[in-house]
Amino acid sequence: MIGRLNHVAIAVPDLDAAAEQYRSALGAQVGAPQDEPDHGVTVIFIELPNTKVELLYPLGDASPIQGFLDKNPAGGIHHICYEVDDILAARDHLLATGARVLGSGEPKIGAHGKPVLFLHPKDFNGCLVELEQV
């Protein structure tokens, strides 16, 4: 069901400093900041030859990323994102196996303009999983 790894998301306490570190220390291709109000985050994508790294920073007071940073002030890996061909079929299969889909269970549009869902970390070995339809 899952396809390739789309990205690894890292919550950061300072978006500009993190982007500059990837740009200068690692020589990475760093995208522009992108506000995603529906998800309460500002993101920057780091393009790699085989996948992406997504830097996450809180957008607004109700951002779920702020809670993560309150518990992890230095930041850290927040989630991993896998690609799926059909997000509704993937959701239905996961629900049938007992996995929990976060939120309403209906896909939202993610940072790449494609439908996404998040799966409860307790169902996936402590890892928050995002599914993105390709």
Secondary structure, 3 states (H helix, E strand, C coil): CCCCEEEEEEECCCHHHHHHHHHHHCCCEECCCEEECCCCEEEEEEECCCCEEEEEEECCCCCHHHHHHHHCCCCEEEEEEEEECCHHHHHHHHHHCCCCECCCCCCEECCCCCEEEEECHHHCCCCEEEEEEC
